[in-house]
C-alpha cells in the first residue's frame, strides 16, 4: 500500500515543479490512459502554479477510449514540436519498464524528478521516486490513494478517467482483484461525477462489425490440449485483413478462450506487422502464475493476466510457449510427495 511518507513525497514534488510531463505505455489500455488523464485533470484543477502540463503516448489510442475527457489533448512524442526539452517533473502511469514508454521514455527519464506510479509486481522501479502498490487492482487506484489524502479534489473529469481505469483492469469489476475497497472507491468516483452506464457502454457494449467477425475467427481457430485445460489461438495479419479488423480489436479476445469452462490457461499469439509476436496470457487458477512465464521474454503483468512480445513469428512461438504452459498446468495437477 502507499505509505503516508509517499503521499507527502508525491505532493512535495508537485509543489516544487512548474512544468509536468505525463506518459503512458505503448498500446495503451484503459488503466494507463485513465490513470494518466485522471492525474492530469487533478493537477490542472488543484495546482494553478503549474504552467505546463503535457501528456503524451506513443502509438494509436484505441477508439473505445476516445470518449475519455482530455484524450484529444494527448500528444504524440514522435511528432509534437511543443514538448519541452526538459520538465521539472514527470509521471509515468501503469508501466513496468522504461522501454514500454516508447518515445515518451526520453521525456520521462530526462525530467529533474521522474515519478513512476504503478501496481505491477514486475515493475522495474526505474523512476527517481517509485510509488508502487502491488496490492492495488489498478494504477487508477494508486492515483486515487495519492490524491485523496492530499485533499486534491476529484473533479468530474478525474472521476470519469479513474473510473475507467478501475473498470477495465478489474474486467468490469469481476476479477479477483475486485475488493470492497474498489467498490467504495468506485462509489466515490460516481459521487464525484463519473457516469457508470455511459462509461460501460463506451468500453464494453459497442463494437464494429469487423471486431465481431474477428471474435468469431478467434473461436473457430482456437486450439486445445488433450484435456481442454489449455486453449490458444494465432491471429495472423491475414485474419485482420479478411475481417476488416485492426490491431486494437484484438483486445479482450484471449478472455473469450479463458471463459470456456474447462480452460485454466488461455493464450493469444498475435502476429505484428514487423514479423514478431505479441502474446497475451490468462490464467483461471491462482496457482498458475502467467506473469512469471511472460518474464522469460522480458514481459510481465499480473499473476493471472500478463503478456510479452517475442521477436519470432507466431508459429515458432507456439512450439516454444505451449509446452511451457502445459507444464505449468501439469505442475499444479501433480500431487507433491512428502519428504521423509
SVG drawing of the C-alpha trace seen along z (x, -y; Angstrom):
<svg xmlns="http://www.w3.org/2000/svg" viewBox="-26 -30 44 71">
<polyline fill="none" stroke="black" stroke-width="0.4" points="0.0,0.0 1.0,-3.6 2.6,-4.9 2.0,-8.4 5.5,-9.4 5.0,-8.5 1.8,-10.6 3.7,-13.5 6.6,-12.9 4.1,-13.0 2.7,-16.4 6.0,-18.0 7.3,-17.0 4.3,-18.7 4.7,-21.9 8.4,-22.2 7.6,-21.9 6.3,-24.3 6.3,-22.0 4.9,-18.5 5.1,-15.6 2.7,-12.6 3.0,-9.5 1.6,-6.0 2.8,-2.8 2.6,-2.0 -0.5,-0.1 -2.4,-2.0 -5.2,-0.4 -7.9,-1.8 -5.9,-1.8 -2.8,-3.5 -4.9,-6.1 -7.4,-6.6 -4.7,-7.0 -2.7,-9.4 -5.6,-11.6 -7.2,-11.4 -4.0,-12.7 -3.6,-15.4 -7.1,-16.8 -6.5,-16.7 -3.2,-18.6 -4.7,-21.2 -7.5,-21.9 -5.7,-21.9 -2.3,-23.4 -2.6,-26.7 1.2,-27.3 1.9,-24.6 2.5,-26.4 2.9,-23.4 1.0,-20.0 1.7,-17.9 0.5,-14.3 1.9,-12.0 1.5,-8.5 3.4,-6.6 1.1,-4.8 -2.6,-4.8 -5.1,-5.2 -8.0,-2.6 -11.3,-4.1 -13.1,-2.9 -11.2,-5.4 -11.8,-8.4 -14.7,-9.5 -12.4,-9.9 -12.1,-13.6 -8.9,-15.1 -8.0,-12.3 -7.9,-14.7 -5.2,-16.7 -2.7,-13.8 0.3,-14.4 2.4,-12.1 6.0,-12.3 7.3,-11.5 5.8,-14.5 4.8,-17.1 7.0,-20.1 5.8,-21.9 7.1,-19.4 9.8,-20.8 13.4,-19.6 13.3,-19.1 10.5,-19.0 10.7,-19.7 8.5,-16.7 7.4,-13.7 4.9,-10.9 4.6,-7.5 1.5,-5.6 0.9,-1.8 4.2,-1.0 6.5,1.8 9.7,0.8 11.0,-2.3 11.3,-0.7 7.5,-0.3 7.1,-4.1 8.2,-4.2 9.4,-7.7 8.0,-9.1 10.9,-7.5 13.3,-10.3 11.0,-13.0 10.2,-10.9 13.7,-9.9 15.1,-13.4 12.9,-15.3 14.5,-16.7 12.2,-14.4 10.7,-11.3 7.8,-9.5 6.8,-6.0 3.2,-5.1 2.2,-1.5 0.7,1.6 2.5,4.4 4.7,6.8 7.1,6.9 7.8,3.1 11.5,2.4 11.4,-0.7 13.1,-2.9 11.9,-6.3 13.6,-8.7 10.5,-8.1 8.6,-4.8 5.1,-4.7 4.2,-1.1 1.3,0.7 1.3,4.3 -1.9,5.0 -3.9,2.4 -6.3,3.6 -5.3,0.8 -2.9,-2.1 -6.0,-4.3 -6.5,-3.1 -2.9,-4.1 -3.6,-7.6 -6.7,-7.9 -4.7,-6.8 -2.3,-9.7 -4.9,-12.4 -7.4,-11.8 -5.1,-12.0 -3.5,-15.1 -7.0,-16.6 -6.7,-17.0 -10.3,-17.2 -11.7,-14.5 -13.2,-16.6 -15.8,-15.1 -13.1,-14.6 -10.7,-13.0 -13.5,-10.8 -14.5,-9.6 -10.9,-8.7 -10.1,-6.9 -13.4,-5.0 -12.4,-3.7 -9.0,-2.7 -10.8,-0.6 -13.4,0.7 -11.0,2.1 -8.3,3.5 -10.9,5.4 -12.6,6.7 -15.8,4.9 -15.4,5.5 -15.3,9.3 -11.7,10.2 -10.4,11.5 -8.7,8.1 -12.1,6.5 -12.1,5.8 -14.6,3.9 -12.1,1.0 -12.5,0.9 -16.3,0.7 -16.0,-2.1 -13.6,-4.0 -15.9,-3.4 -18.8,-4.8 -16.7,-7.9 -15.9,-8.4 -19.6,-8.2 -20.4,-10.7 -17.7,-12.9 -19.3,-12.8 -18.4,-9.5 -21.3,-8.1 -21.2,-4.2 -23.8,-3.5 -22.2,-5.7 -18.6,-4.6 -19.5,-0.9 -21.3,-1.2 -18.4,-3.0 -15.9,-0.4 -17.8,2.9 -21.2,2.7 -20.5,1.4 -18.2,2.9 -17.9,2.6 -18.9,5.5 -15.2,6.1 -14.4,6.7 -17.4,9.1 -16.1,11.1 -12.7,11.3 -14.2,12.7 -15.8,15.4 -12.5,16.1 -10.8,16.5 -13.3,19.1 -13.1,21.0 -9.3,21.1 -8.8,21.9 -6.7,25.0 -6.9,27.1 -4.6,29.6 -5.8,33.2 -7.9,32.4 -9.0,28.9 -7.4,27.3 -5.3,25.1 -6.5,23.1 -4.6,20.9 -5.0,19.1 -2.9,17.5 -4.3,14.3 -2.5,13.5 -2.3,10.4 -4.5,12.2 -7.2,12.7 -7.3,9.0 -7.4,8.2 -10.2,10.7 -12.4,9.5 -11.6,5.8 -10.4,5.6 -7.5,3.6 -4.9,4.4 -6.8,2.8 -9.8,5.1 -7.7,8.0 -8.0,6.5 -10.1,8.9 -10.0,11.9 -7.9,14.0 -10.7,13.7 -13.1,15.4 -11.0,18.6 -10.5,18.2 -14.3,18.3 -14.6,21.8 -15.5,23.9 -12.6,26.5 -9.9,23.9 -7.4,23.0 -4.9,21.2 -5.5,19.3 -3.0,17.7 -3.4,15.4 -0.5,15.1 -0.8,12.0 1.4,11.5 2.7,8.0 3.3,6.0 7.1,6.4 7.0,10.2 7.1,10.5 4.5,12.0 2.6,10.2 1.5,12.7 -1.4,12.3 -1.7,14.9 -4.6,15.5 -4.8,18.0 -8.0,19.1 -6.1,20.7 -4.3,18.6 -1.6,21.3 -0.6,20.8 1.4,17.6 1.5,16.5 3.4,13.3 6.4,15.5 6.1,17.2 5.9,13.8 9.0,12.6 11.0,15.2 10.7,12.9 11.0,9.7 7.3,9.3 5.2,9.2 2.0,8.0 -0.3,9.7 -0.2,13.2 -3.3,14.2 -3.1,11.8 0.2,10.9 1.9,10.5 5.1,10.1 6.5,9.5 8.7,12.1 11.0,11.5 9.8,14.6 6.8,15.4 3.8,16.9 4.3,20.4 7.8,20.5 6.5,19.0 3.7,21.6 6.3,24.5 8.2,22.9 5.3,21.5 2.6,24.2 4.8,26.9 5.7,24.4 2.0,23.6 1.1,27.3 3.9,28.0 2.6,25.2 -0.8,26.8 0.6,30.2 2.7,28.9 -0.4,28.0 -2.2,31.2 0.6,33.4 0.4,34.0 3.6,33.3 5.2,36.3 6.1,35.5 9.7,35.8 10.7,38.2"/>
</svg>
